[in-house]
């Protein structure tokens, strides 16, 4: 299953996270709000979040 992690600031300016499936269904979310982004990120890591940098697009085979 492809999971998207969403990190956002709620209306009270506290940080939260969600795991969202490819069909945009919320699979899981933080149970508390965090004053700092770092605290939110640490909680998400405990729940399985791993940062994956986007892969650069290859220019192989393209005509210039």
N, C-alpha and C positions, 0 to 999 in steps of 0.2 A: 504494500500500500504506500503511495506517495503521500508524505505528510509535509505540510508547510507550517513553519513556526512563525507566528505573528507576535511582535512585541509592540505594545502601544501604551500611550499615556491616557488614563481615563479622565472623566470630567473634573475629578479632584486633583489632577496632575500627579497621580500615583502611577507607577509602572505595573503592567500585567502582561501575561503571555497566554497564547492559545495555540493548540495544535489543530490544524484545519486539514481535512481530507481534500482530495482532488475535486470532489463534487461540492466543496465549500461547506461541509458539515463540520461543526466544532466537535472534535474528538475528545479533547481534554483542555483544561484551562487552569490558570493559577487560582489557588483557593484564598489567596490574600493579595493585597496591593503592597507595592514596595516604594519607599520614598526615593530610592536610588535605582537607576538602571542596572547597576552592577549586582545588586541584591536580587533583582528579578532574573537576570541572566544566570546567576549562580543556582537559583532554584530550578530554572529550566534545564540547566546542565545535569542536575540531580535526577531529572525526569527523562533524560536521554537526548537533550539537544546537543548537537555537534555542529560547529560552524563549518560550512563548506563554501569556499570562495568560488565565485562563478568562473567557469572555464572560458578562456579567450576563444573567440571564433577563429577557426583556421582559414587561412587565405589560400590553402593548397588547391590547385586546379582552377583558380580564378584567372581570367584574362584581365590584363590591365591596359 
